[in-house]
């Protein structure tokens, strides 16, 4: 049961860290390419690359959230029933 708890805790922390750094950066990185495109300083591929990075970061967050949910299921299975354990934060 301890292993399941440690895995759930690690998954939850990783989600928070990823959301605060990589996802946040990808979201902020949308404005610069849009401005450069509007000003004629860049072509549409720069904007599309930034959008792709954001989509990829969101996909990774979804994968991490899935892993946390599976970790919670494993913990409840190890404990033999439903537990009141904080869920990972929602966006």
Secondary structure as GFF3:
##gff-version 3
##sequence-region A 1 91
A	DSSP	alpha_helix	2	18	.	.	.	ID=ss1
A	DSSP	pi_helix	19	23	.	.	.	ID=ss2
A	DSSP	alpha_helix	24	28	.	.	.	ID=ss3
A	DSSP	alpha_helix	30	38	.	.	.	ID=ss4
A	DSSP	alpha_helix	44	79	.	.	.	ID=ss5
###
